[in-house]
Amino acid sequence: MNTQKWKSLNSLGKKSYKPIWSYVASRNQGKPANAPRSGCGKYFNPNERTFKRPKPSECDDALFITTLDWVLSKINAKEIVNLKTFGANTVNSGSNSVSLQPTIKMIYAGMFFVNRPSEPTHTELLLALPRNKPFQELTGKPLS
């Protein structure tokens, strides 16, 4: 997205009381911002060491939680570029073996379903954060 679109998303987020939109827009404009402290929003800036999967009462978006697990799987950007280049299905990251194809397919399918919501999903917003660009590129779906 270009700068004007991020500004628009930020403004719209404030007007419609969607703080996660403002957070993602601010981060993409290089501005400091705090992630929301409730709902799925509080998982947009997780501490990888102390991360615990959200309870359904906190965040009931299964696709978002799967995407978050993927993003936190300790796969670095260089490995992602190699995956994309060589079409690998599995990455061995330390003691963990992460199967990527089912996750990527689930995310991809979830982002292109027929009855698409009129607003960005938590998954799209998470992948739109600058630090998650390699993951967004693997799904082939930028936030637009």
DAGI-V564337 format. One record per residue. PHI is phi in whole degrees, 0 to 359 (999 if undefined). PSI is psi in whole degrees, -180 to 180 (NA if undefined). D_FIRST is the distance of its C-alpha to the first C-alpha in Angstrom with 1 decimal. Layout:
phi:psi:d_first
PHI:PSI:D_FIRST
PHI:PSI:D_FIRST
This chain:
phi:psi:d_first
999:149:0.0
275:171:3.7
303:-41:6.7
296:-39:8.1
293:-38:6.1
295:-39:6.8
297:-41:10.1
295:-42:10.7
297:-40:10.2
298:-48:12.5
297:-46:14.9
296:-39:15.1
300:-40:15.7
290:-42:18.6
290:-33:20.0
259:11:20.1
58:45:21.3
243:79:18.6
299:-26:18.6
293:-33:16.5
296:-45:13.5
296:-39:14.3
299:-51:14.9
296:-42:11.7
297:-44:9.8
297:-44:12.6
297:-36:12.5
285:-16:9.0
266:4:10.3
78:16:13.4
263:145:15.6
291:144:18.4
203:153:18.4
256:135:20.8
292:151:20.0
304:155:22.0
258:9:25.6
221:164:26.3
61:-157:25.4
296:-26:22.8
302:-32:20.8
289:-8:23.5
261:8:22.7
281:-15:19.1
225:62:20.9
284:150:24.0
273:115:26.8
298:-31:27.3
286:-34:31.1
251:12:31.8
295:132:29.3
233:137:31.1
305:138:29.7
294:147:29.2
283:152:31.9
304:-29:31.2
289:-21:32.2
268:-42:29.4
205:112:26.6
256:25:27.5
264:94:24.3
299:-39:25.7
296:-42:22.6
298:-45:20.8
295:-40:24.0
297:-43:24.2
296:-42:20.7
298:-43:21.7
302:-42:24.9
295:-47:23.1
296:-33:20.8
269:8:23.9
285:7:26.2
72:18:26.5
274:124:25.0
273:169:23.5
300:-38:20.6
297:-42:23.2
297:-36:24.8
294:-43:21.6
299:-43:21.1
297:-40:24.8
300:-46:24.5
295:-41:21.9
293:-44:24.1
258:-2:27.3
66:32:26.5
291:152:28.3
256:-20:28.8
223:143:30.1
237:133:29.6
265:114:32.4
242:95:31.2
67:-126:34.4
272:-3:36.6
259:140:33.9
248:120:33.1
250:120:29.8
274:120:29.5
267:-37:25.9
304:-48:26.2
299:-38:27.2
294:-48:24.4
298:-43:21.7
297:-40:23.3
296:-45:23.6
296:-47:19.9
300:-47:19.0
296:-41:21.6
292:-25:20.6
270:-7:17.0
233:26:18.4
287:160:21.5
296:-49:23.0
273:58:23.2
298:134:19.6
295:157:19.1
278:-4:17.3
238:161:15.3
297:143:13.2
277:165:15.8
301:-38:16.7
296:-47:16.1
298:-41:12.5
293:-42:12.1
298:-45:14.3
289:-19:12.6
281:-13:9.2
294:140:11.3
308:-39:11.4
292:-17:15.0
256:14:14.4
305:-42:12.2
299:-35:15.4
290:-41:16.1
299:-41:12.8
295:-33:13.5
293:-35:17.0
283:-22:16.1
75:17:14.0
231:93:11.7
282:156:8.1
287:125:7.0
230:NA:6.0
